[in-house]
């Protein structure tokens, strides 16, 4: 503790003792680690410090389910000591330099990719080599990054199994076209899998678009 105080020129140690310790440190070639110094200053601070916006979530779709996903992500990031900055990436499509500069200026080192309207490639969205990236959707086709997504297939399998256990025999599936695409065809796959395992008769899948429902053969 005395050495620590002396190297910080603290009055907790006498001036004579400070000179003696600093002389020994100089002879040994001691140099402080700036990162460790910053960490210790943070730990010694008695006030609440605001975290830097070092993580960002790039949104590509306005939807209620996206807001719910991001709400959970923001809460989890906060528990881990991070601030998650939400950025609407649609205005940056085709201008990767601008988005990259924005993220770098905000001190962002990691990005989270939220769901998009349709599956698409976003390799040109920014300079991906500068950031760690994780997707929370199947709608990101490129670049190839790690994903943290809902297990759509398993959820649907469990749902069909519970319906069968409750005595339902004519089980159908209705969903929107974008749900089928963003879930990477997990729902329809689970439906046909349930039909094979449970021996239930399949019905035409009802696919809804924005105007009217259509049957999927």
N, C-alpha and C positions, 0 to 999 in steps of 0.2 A: 504493500500500500504506500509506503514511504517513497519507493522508487517511482510509482505512478504519479504521486503528487509532485515529486521533484521535477519529473520530465514535463509536467504541465505547468511548471513554475507556480505551484499553489502555495499560498502562505501557510498552509497546514504543516509545512516542513520549514525549518529554519533556513535562512539564507545560506549559511555556511554549509549545511547538509545538502542543500540543493546544488550548490556549486560542486561539491565533492561528487555527488551522484552523476551530474551532467558531464563532468570531466571523464569519469569512468566510461559512461555511455559513448562519449566521443572517441575514446581510445579503442573501444570495442567495435566501432563502426556502426553503432545502432542508428537506424533510420525508422521513423514511425510509419505504420501502414495507414494510408489515408482512409481506406475503406473501413478498417477497424476503428479508427478514430471517429469517423462519422457515426458508426454504429454505437459506440460508447456514449457519444454526445446525445444521441437519440434516447438511449436507455436512461441517462442521467437526467433528462429533461423532466420537469414536473408538470409540464403543460401538454395538452393533447395536440399532437402534430397531425396535420392533414396529409394523407398519403398522396403521392404523386399519381397522376392518371397514367399508370404504366401498363394498363391493360385496356383493350378496346373491343367492343362488339360491333361488327359491321352488319347493319340491317339492310335487307333487300326486299322486304315485304311488310306492309302494314296489316296486321291481323291479330285478333284476340289471342289465339294460341301462341303467337310469337311473343306477345307481351307477357304472357304467363311464364314462358320459358326464360325470358330475360329477367323477370322478377326474381326467379329462383337463382339465376346466375349472379345477379347483383348481390343478393343476400349472401350467397356462398363466398363470393369474392371478398365482401366486407368482413366476414368471419375470419378470413385468412390474411387480412390486413391490406387488401388491394382495393383500389377504386376502379370500377369498370365504367369506362367512358363509352356512351352509345353514340355511334356515328352512322348517319344515313348514307350508305355507300352508293346509292343509285345516282346521285348527282356527280359522282366521280367516275362513272363508267366511261372508258375511253380517255381518261386523264390520269393515268397511273402515277405520274410524277407528282401531281398535286396532292393526291391522297397519301403517298409515301412521305412527302414533306410535312403534311399535317400531322401524321402519326409520330414522326421523328421529333417534331417540335413539341409535341405533348409528352414526350418521354415514354412513348409506348414501345414495349418490347414483345408483347404477345397479343394476338388478335383471335377473337372468337367469331366464327362465321355463322350467322343466323339463316333460317330458311329463306329461300327465294320463291318467286311465283312458279317458275318451271325449272327443271333441271338444266343447268347450263355450265359452261366453262368460264372461270373467272381468272385465268392465268395472267391476263393483262390488267387486272384491277389495281395491282400495286407491285412493288419490288419485294417478292416473297422471301428472298434471301436475307432480308433485314429483320424478319420477324419469326417468332414461333407461332404456328397457326393450328387451330383445332376447329373442326366443323361440328355443328350440332344439328346437322341435316344431311339427307341423301341428295338434296337438290344441287349440291356443289359437285360437279363432275370433275373439273380440273381447277387448281392443282390437286394432286393426291396428298391428302393430309389425314391425320388421325381423326376419328369421329367419336363423339359421345352422343348417342342418340337413343330415343325410346326404342325398346325392342318390340316393334310393331307386330312382327310375326308371332312372337310368343304371346303377346297380349291378346291377339285375335284368336289364337288356338285355345287359350284358356276360356275366352268368352264363348266360343262355340261348344266347348266341352261342358261348361256350366249350363248352357241352354239345353244340351242333350240330357244332362243329368236331371233337369227339371221337367223332362217329359216332352219337350218340343221336338217335332219330327220334320216339319216343313220350315226349315230355317233358310232365310234369304240374306242377301248382302246388298246394301245400298250405300253409295258414297259418291263424292264428287270426283271429277277427272283429276283435279290437281292433288287430291288426297292419294289416289292410286299412284301417281307419278312420284310425289315427294316421299311416299313410304316405300319406294323401290319395289312396288307390286307385292308387298308383304301381305296385305289384306286379302287379295284374291288368291294368293298362294295358300294362305292359311285356310281359306274357305274350301278349296278343293282338297286340301290335305285332310281337313275334318270330315269331308264327305267320304273320303277313302277309308279313313280309320274308323269312323263311327257308323259307316254304312248308310248315311243319310242321302236322300235324293237331292241333287243339286238343282237349283233354279237359275234362270238367267240373272246375271249380276246387273243391278240397276245403277247406271252411271248418270249422275246429274251434271249438266253443264249450267251456265249462268241463266239460260232461258227456259229450258224444259228438260225433263228426265228422258233418257234413252236407254234401251236395253243393250247390254253388251253380250254378243253371242258367245 
